[in-house]
Each structure stands twice: as structure tokens, then as C-alpha cells.
Amino acid sequence: MAFEKETIFSELIEFIRTCFDEYAVSSLENNFHMALFSSLKGWTKVMLYPARFDNTLLKSLRSVNVVGTGMLAGWIWGGRFIPSPHLYNFIKGFAKKVGCGIVAKPQGVKAFLYGNDLLLASFEEGLPPILKGRPVAVIDRDDYTAIGIGIALHDLKEIESLLKKGKMLTPIVKNVFDLGVHIRNEEFFY
């Protein structure tokens, strides 16, 4: 499946604009370029690399079979851009505003890293905006790093309502990618 590079970059920038701030957007646009790499299982890797490496990278792409370069920004999966936890953690390091995250309790972190969805019982706090049907980072409360990315099954108001009703076994984040895949399935990266 072919993807328009400009469309994917626009989706990436829109995610950053929604979840972080304009400073993060301008830093990324001014300092990084994007490359797409096909991989197994219908995923296309979206990589960011420093703009200053443009000439070197373009020469390498023509002469060898490159499977990826730079930082993994996310994937194209099911026709949409899904950000990576690497991108989230990278931008969180210099952005003035951080959002689109759900901080998980320790049992939720473990379950998510094993490939499970995040349940309401593991909800610690939400970092708005949390938009139903949109990507959200699952964040370890111990060090506030993103351990994975999922799709929000509920917005923040719905989560608060479910909490009041005591619906603790309700999934609130559909697991799309978690860092546990590094251990569970190394073939994912080929």
C-alpha cells in the first residue's frame, strides 16, 4: 500500500500539536526529516532523522538495502499513523506541555507490557487531551516514561464516569504497541 509522505508527516505533526505544543512542532519541523520503511505484517515504519544527514542518508538508500534509520517515530497501521513510545518520550523531554497520556499503576504497566489492554483498575491519572479513538501513550507512574501506545477506548469524561460507577474491569486503552514486544517477538522488527 502506498502512502503519501506529506500526508503521514502531516498526521505526525498533528499528533504532536494535539499532545504537546507549538515549540515541539517547530523543533521537529526545523530539525528532522522523515523516511518510510516497509516491514512485515502490514506495518510501515515512520522514522525521523536529523536534517543535517539528508545527503548521507539519500546516498545510502540508493546503494544498500536500508531497513530503517534514525528514531522510530511510529508506524502506518491500518491506514493511520500510530506514534511510537520512543517519539513520545523524545518529545516529552523538551516540550513545554505534555498530553495524550494515561498514567498507569504498576499492575497495569505489567499487563500492558505483556500485550494486554489497559483496564480502568490500573488508571492512575489522565494527561489531557484524551480523545476516544485516537492514539494515547501508556505511561509508567514510577518514572513517567511511555511504555507503549494504544487507542483510547474512552475520553477522559467517560473514564471518570466509569470510575464513579465502579466499572474497574473495563478496558480503557486498546494495546497497539508496547515495549514488551522487544522480548516477546523480535521478528516484529524485520
PAZAPA-4460 file (N, C-alpha, C; in steps of 0.05 Angstrom, whole numbers, plus 32768, in hexadecimal, padded with zeros to 4 digits):
% residues 190
    n_x    n_y    n_z   ca_x   ca_y   ca_z    c_x    c_y    c_z   seq   type   mol
   8011   7FE9   8000   8000   8000   8000   8012   8019   8000     1      M     A
   800D   802B   7FEE   801D   8043   7FEC   8011   8059   7FFE     2      A     A
   8022   8069   800A   8019   807E   801B   8026   8098   8012     3      F     A
   8018   80AD   8013   8023   80C7   800D   8034   80D0   8025     4      E     A
   804D   80D5   801F   8060   80DD   8035   8057   80F7   8042     5      K     A
   804D   8109   8033   8043   8123   803E   802B   811E   8051     6      E     A
   8019   810C   8049   8002   8106   805A   800A   80FA   8074     7      T     A
   801D   80E7   8074   8026   80DB   808C   8034   80EF   809E     8      I     A
   8045   8100   8092   8053   8115   80A1   803F   8128   80AE     9      F     A
   8029   812E   809F   8014   8140   80AA   8007   8133   80C2    10      S     A
   8002   8118   80C0   7FF5   810A   80D7   8008   810A   80EF    11      E     A
   8022   8106   80EA   8035   8106   8100   8036   8121   810D    12      L     A
   8036   8136   80FD   8037   8152   8108   801D   8158   8117    13      I     A
   8006   814E   810D   7FED   8153   811A   7FEC   8145   8136    14      E     A
   7FF7   812C   8137   7FF9   811F   8151   800A   812F   8164    15      F     A
   8020   813A   815C   8032   8149   816D   8024   8163   8175    16      I     A
   8016   8170   8163   8008   8189   8168   7FF2   8184   817D    17      R     A
   7FE4   816E   817B   7FCE   8168   818D   7FD8   8160   81A9    18      T     A
   7FEE   8151   81AA   7FF7   8145   81C3   800D   8155   81D1    19      C     A
   801A   8166   81C2   8030   8175   81CE   802C   8193   81CA    20      F     A
   803D   81A1   81BB   803A   81BD   81B7   8047   81C6   819D    21      D     A
   8044   81DF   8196   804F   81EA   817D   806D   81EA   817E    22      E     A
   8079   81ED   8195   8096   81EC   8197   80A0   81D1   818D    23      Y     A
   8093   81BC   8196   809A   81A1   818D   8096   819D   816F    24      A     A
   8081   81A8   8165   807B   81A6   8148   8091   81B4   8138    25      V     A
   8097   81CD   8140   80AC   81DC   8130   80C7   81CF   8133    26      S     A
   80CE   81C4   814A   80E8   81B7   814E   80EA   819F   813B    27      S     A
   80D4   8190   813A   80D5   8178   8129   80D6   8180   810B    28      L     A
   80C5   8192   8103   80C4   819B   80E7   80DF   81A6   80DD    29      E     A
   80EC   81B5   80EF   8105   81C3   80E7   811E   81B1   80E8    30      N     A
   811D   819B   80F8   8135   818C   80FD   8135   816F   80F3    31      N     A
   811D   8165   80EA   811C   8149   80E3   810D   8145   80C8    32      F     A
   8115   8130   80BB   8107   8127   80A3   80FC   810B   80A8    33      H     A
   80EB   8102   8097   80DD   80E9   809B   80E4   80D6   8084    34      M     A
   80E6   80BC   808B   80EA   80A7   8077   80D6   8090   807E    35      A     A
   80CC   8083   8069   80B9   806D   806D   80C7   8053   8064    36      L     A
   80C3   803E   8074   80CF   8024   806E   80BA   800E   8072    37      F     A
   80B6   7FFE   805E   80A2   7FE8   8060   80AE   7FD2   8072    38      S     A
   809C   7FC5   8080   80A4   7FAE   8091   808E   7F99   8090    39      S     A
   8092   7F84   809F   807F   7F6D   809F   8064   7F75   80AB    40      L     A
   8051   7F64   80A6   8037   7F65   80B2   8027   7F7F   80AD    41      K     A
   802C   7F8C   8096   801D   7FA3   808E   8024   7FBD   809D    42      G     A
   8039   7FBD   80AC   8042   7FD5   80BA   8056   7FE3   80A8    43      W     A
   8055   7FFD   80A6   806A   800D   8099   8076   801F   80AE    44      T     A
   8090   801D   80B1   809E   802C   80C6   80A1   8049   80BC    45      K     A
   809C   805C   80CF   80A0   8078   80CA   80B7   8080   80DB    46      V     A
   80CD   8088   80CE   80E6   808F   80DC   80EC   80AC   80D9    47      M     A
   80F7   80B8   80EE   8101   80D4   80ED   811F   80D4   80EF    48      L     A
   812C   80E4   80DF   8149   80E7   80E0   8150   8104   80DF    49      Y     A
   8167   810C   80EA   816F   8128   80EA   8172   8132   80CD    50      P     A
   8168   814A   80C8   8168   8155   80AD   8185   8158   80A2    51      A     A
   8198   815B   80B4   81B4   815F   80AA   81BF   8146   809E    52      R     A
   81B2   812F   80A2   81BB   8116   8096   81AD   810F   807B    53      F     A
   819F   8122   8070   818F   811D   8058   819F   8112   8041    54      D     A
   81B5   811F   803A   81C5   8116   8023   81D1   80FB   8028    55      N     A
   81DC   80F6   803F   81E8   80DC   8046   81D3   80C6   8045    56      T     A
   81BC   80CB   8050   81A7   80B7   8050   819D   80B0   8034    57      L     A
   8199   80C5   8024   818F   80C0   8009   81A2   80AF   7FF9    58      L     A
   81BC   80B4   7FFC   81D0   80A4   7FEE   81CF   8087   7FF8    59      K     A
   81CC   8083   8012   81CB   8068   801D   81B2   8059   8014    60      S     A
   819C   8066   8012   8183   8059   8009   8185   804E   7FED    61      L     A
   8195   805B   7FDC   8198   8052   7FC0   81AB   803B   7FBE    62      R     A
   81BF   8039   7FD0   81D4   8025   7FCD   81D0   800B   7FDD    63      S     A
   81C1   800C   7FF3   81BD   7FF4   8003   81A0   7FF1   800A    64      V     A
   8199   7FD9   8014   817D   7FD4   801D   817A   7FDD   803A    65      N     A
   8171   7FF5   803F   816E   8000   8059   8153   7FF9   8064    66      V     A
   8152   7FEE   807D   8139   7FE6   8088   812E   7FFB   809C    67      V     A
   813E   800E   80A2   8135   8024   80B4   814D   8036   80BA    68      G     A
   8147   804E   80C2   815C   8061   80C9   8150   8076   80DB    69      T     A
   8160   807F   80EE   8156   8094   8100   8146   808A   8117    70      G     A
   8133   809A   811F   8122   8093   8136   8107   8089   812C    71      M     A
   80FD   8074   8138   80E2   8069   8131   80CD   807C   813C    72      L     A
   80C0   808A   8129   80AC   809E   8130   8090   8090   8133    73      A     A
   808D   807A   8125   8073   806C   8125   8070   805A   810E    74      G     A
   8057   8053   8108   8051   8041   80F2   8038   804A   80E4    75      W     A
   8035   8040   80CC   801C   8042   80BE   800F   8027   80C1    76      I     A
   7FF9   8026   80CE   7FEC   800D   80D5   7FCE   8010   80D0    77      W     A
   7FC3   7FFF   80BF   7FA6   8002   80B9   7F9F   801C   80AC    78      G     A
   7FB3   8027   809D   7FAE   8040   808E   7FB1   8059   809F    79      G     A
   7FB9   8057   80B8   7FBD   806E   80C9   7FD8   806F   80D6    80      R     A
   7FE0   8087   80DD   7FFA   808B   80EB   7FF6   8084   8108    81      F     A
   8007   8073   8113   8008   806C   812F   8023   8074   8139    82      I     A
   8024   8087   814D   803E   808F   8157   804B   8079   8168    83      P     A
   8066   807B   816B   8074   8068   817B   8078   8073   8197    84      S     A
   807D   8062   81AB   8084   806C   81C5   809F   807B   81C4    85      P     A
   80B0   8074   81B2   80CA   8081   81AF   80C6   809F   81A8    86      H     A
   80B4   80A4   8195   80AE   80BF   818D   80A2   80CF   81A5    87      L     A
   808F   80C2   81B2   8082   80CF   81C9   8097   80D7   81DE    88      Y     A
   80A9   80C4   81E5   80BD   80C9   81FA   80D1   80DE   81F0    89      N     A
   80D8   80DE   81D7   80EB   80F1   81CC   80DF   810E   81CE    90      F     A
   80C7   8111   81C5   80BB   812C   81C4   80B5   8135   81E1    91      I     A
   80AD   8123   81F2   80A7   8129   820E   80BF   8136   821B    92      K     A
   80D7   812F   8212   80F0   813A   821D   80F4   8157   8219    93      G     A
   80E7   8163   8204   80EC   8180   8200   80D2   8190   81FC    94      F     A
   80BB   8183   81FB   80A2   8192   81F7   809A   81A0   8211    95      A     A
   808C   81B6   820E   8083   81C4   8226   8068   81BA   8230    96      K     A
   8059   81AC   821F   803F   81A1   8226   8040   8183   821E    97      K     A
   8036   8172   8230   8035   8155   822A   8018   814B   822E    98      V     A
   800D   813D   821A   7FF2   8133   821C   7FF0   8119   820D    99      G     A
   7FD7   8111   8208   7FD1   80F7   81FA   7FDE   80E0   8208   100      C     A
   7FDC   80DF   8223   7FE8   80C9   8231   7FD6   80C0   8248   101      G     A
   7FD8   80A7   824E   7FCB   809B   8265   7FE0   808F   8277   102      I     A
   7FE2   8099   828F   7FF5   808F   82A2   7FE9   8076   82AF   103      V     A
   7FF9   8060   82AE   7FEF   8046   82B7   7FFC   803E   82D2   104      A     A
   7FEC   8030   82E2   7FF6   8024   82FB   8008   800D   82F3   105      K     A
   8019   8004   8306   802C   7FEE   8300   8020   7FD5   82F4   106      P     A
   8009   7FCC   82FE   7FFD   7FB3   82F3   7FF4   7FB8   82D6   107      Q     A
   7FEC   7FD0   82CF   7FE5   7FD6   82B4   7FFD   7FD8   82A1   108      G     A
   8013   7FE2   82AC   802B   7FE4   829C   8034   7FC7   8294   109      V     A
   8034   7FB5   82A8   803C   7F9A   82A3   8029   7F8D   828E   110      K     A
   800F   7F90   8292   7FFC   7F84   8280   7FFF   7F8F   8263   111      A     A
   8003   7FA9   8261   8006   7FB6   8247   801F   7FAC   8239   112      F     A
   8035   7FAA   8248   804E   7FA0   823D   804C   7F83   8233   113      L     A
   8039   7F74   823D   8034   7F59   8234   8020   7F58   821C   114      Y     A
   8019   7F70   8212   8008   7F71   81FA   7FEB   7F74   81FF   115      G     A
   7FE3   7F78   8218   7FC7   7F7A   8220   7FBD   7F97   821E   116      N     A
   7FA3   7F9B   821C   7F98   7FB5   821D   7F9A   7FC0   8239   117      D     A
   7F98   7FDB   823C   7F99   7FE7   8257   7F7D   7FE9   8262   118      L     A
   7F79   7FDF   827A   7F5F   7FDF   8287   7F5C   7FF7   8299   119      L     A
   7F43   7FFE   829E   7F3D   8015   82AF   7F4A   8011   82CB   120      L     A
   7F4C   7FF9   82D5   7F57   7FF4   82F0   7F74   7FFD   82F1   121      A     A
   7F81   8000   82DB   7F9D   8009   82DA   7FA0   8027   82D4   122      S     A
   7F8B   8035   82D2   7F8B   8051   82CC   7F95   8061   82E4   123      F     A
   7FAA   8070   82E1   7FB4   8082   82F6   7FAB   809F   82F1   124      E     A
   7FB1   80A8   82D8   7FA8   80C3   82D1   7FA9   80C6   82B2   125      E     A
   7F9B   80DA   82A8   7F9C   80E0   828C   7FA9   80FA   8286   126      G     A
   7FB9   80FB   8271   7FC6   8114   8268   7FB7   811D   824F   127      L     A
   7FA4   8130   8253   7F93   8139   823C   7FA3   8146   8226   128      P     A
   7F99   8144   820D   7F80   8139   8206   7F82   811A   8202   129      P     A
   7F6D   810D   8209   7F6A   80F0   8203   7F51   80EE   81F2   130      I     A
   7F55   80E7   81D9   7F3F   80E7   81C6   7F38   80CB   81BE   131      L     A
   7F1F   80C4   81C1   7F16   80A9   81BA   7F1D   80A3   819D   132      K     A
   7F28   808B   8198   7F30   8082   817D   7F4A   808D   8173   133      G     A
   7F58   809C   8184   7F72   80A8   817C   7F89   809C   818C   134      R     A
   7FA1   809E   8181   7FB9   8092   818F   7FBD   80A0   81AA   135      P     A
   7FC5   8090   81BE   7FCC   809A   81D8   7FE4   808A   81E3   136      V     A
   7FF5   8097   81F1   800C   8089   81FD   8004   807D   8218   137      A     A
   800E   8065   821E   800A   805A   8238   8025   805F   8247   138      V     A
   8022   806C   825E   803A   8076   826C   803D   8068   8287   139      I     A
   8055   8060   828C   805C   8053   82A5   805E   8069   82BB   140      D     A
   804E   8066   82D0   804D   807A   82E5   8068   807D   82F4   141      R     A
   8078   8068   82F4   8091   8069   8303   80A6   807C   82F7   142      D     A
   80A7   807E   82DC   80BB   8090   82D0   80AF   80A2   82BA   143      D     A
   8095   80A1   82B6   8087   80B1   82A3   8092   80AE   8286   144      Y     A
   809A   8096   827F   80A1   8091   8263   808B   8081   8256   145      T     A
   8088   8085   823C   8074   8076   822D   807E   8059   8229   146      A     A
   806E   8046   8230   8075   802A   822D   8067   801D   8215   147      I     A
   8055   802D   8209   8046   8023   81F2   8033   8038   81E8   148      G     A
   8026   8030   81D1   8013   8042   81C5   7FFA   8031   81C0   149      I     A
   7FE3   803D   81C5   7FCA   802F   81BF   7FB6   8043   81B4   150      G     A
   7F9E   8038   81AF   7F88   8049   81A6   7F75   804D   81BE   151      I     A
   7F6F   8066   81C4   7F5D   806C   81DB   7F41   8061   81D4   152      A     A
   7F36   8051   81E5   7F1B   8046   81E2   7F06   8058   81EE   153      L     A
   7F0F   806B   81FE   7EFD   807E   820B   7F0B   8098   820E   154      H     A
   7EFC   80AF   820E   7F09   80C8   8213   7F0A   80CC   8232   155      D     A
   7F16   80E1   823B   7F1B   80E5   8258   7F01   80E7   8268   156      L     A
   7EED   80F4   825D   7ED3   80F6   826B   7EC6   80DA   826E   157      K     A
   7EC8   80CA   8259   7EBD   80AF   825B   7ECC   809E   8270   158      E     A
   7EE7   80A1   8271   7EF7   8093   8284   7EEE   809B   82A1   159      I     A
   7EEB   80B4   82A5   7EE2   80BE   82C0   7EC7   80B3   82C7   160      E     A
   7EB5   80B1   82B3   7E9A   80A6   82B8   7E9C   8088   82BF   161      S     A
   7EAD   8079   82B0   7EB1   805D   82B5   7EBC   8058   82D1   162      L     A
   7ECE   806A   82DA   7EDA   8068   82F5   7EC4   806B   830A   163      L     A
   7EB2   807F   8306   7E9C   8084   8319   7E8A   806B   831B   164      K     A
   7E86   805E   8304   7E75   8046   8303   7E83   802D   830D   165      K     A
   7E9D   802E   8312   7EAC   8017   831B   7EB0   8002   8306   166      G     A
   7EB1   8009   82ED   7EB5   7FF6   82D6   7ED3   7FF1   82D2   167      K     A
   7EE0   7FE7   82E6   7EFD   7FE5   82E6   7F09   7FD2   82D2   168      M     A
   7EFA   7FBE   82C8   7F05   7FAC   82B4   7F00   7FB4   8297   169      L     A
   7EF7   7FCD   8294   7EF2   7FD7   8279   7F0D   7FDF   826C   170      T     A
   7F12   7FD5   8254   7F2A   7FDE   8245   7F27   7FFC   823E   171      P     A
   7F3D   800B   8242   7F3C   8027   823B   7F50   802E   8225   172      I     A
   7F65   801D   8221   7F78   8021   820B   7F7D   8007   81FD   173      V     A
   7F78   8006   81E3   7F7E   7FEE   81D2   7F9B   7FEF   81CC   174      K     A
   7FA9   7FD9   81D3   7FC6   7FD7   81CF   7FCC   7FD5   81B1   175      N     A
   7FDC   7FE7   81A6   7FE5   7FE6   818A   8002   7FDE   8189   176      V     A
   8012   7FEA   819B   802F   7FE4   819C   8038   7FE9   81B9   177      F     A
   8048   7FD6   81C3   8054   7FD9   81DD   8071   7FD1   81DC   178      D     A
   8081   7FDB   81ED   809E   7FD5   81ED   80A4   7FB8   81F3   179      L     A
   8091   7FAA   81FE   8095   7F8D   8203   8098   7F7D   81EA   180      G     A
   8090   7F88   81D3   8093   7F79   81BA   80B0   7F74   81B4   181      V     A
   80C2   7F84   81BF   80DF   7F80   81BB   80E7   7F64   81C5   182      H     A
   80DA   7F5C   81DB   80E0   7F42   81E7   80CF   7F2C   81DB   183      I     A
   80B5   7F31   81D6   80A2   7F1D   81CD   80A6   7F15   81B0   184      R     A
   80AE   7F28   819F   80AD   7F22   8182   80C2   7F32   8173   185      N     A
   80DB   7F29   8172   80F0   7F38   8165   80EB   7F39   8147   186      E     A
   80DC   7F27   813B   80D6   7F27   811E   80C6   7F3F   8116   187      E     A
   80B8   7F4C   812A   80A8   7F64   8124   80B8   7F79   8116   188      F     A
   80D2   7F7B   811C   80E3   7F91   8113   80F0   7F8B   80F8   189      F     A
   80EB   7F74   80EC   80F7   7F6E   80D2   80E6   7F77   80BB   190      Y     A
***
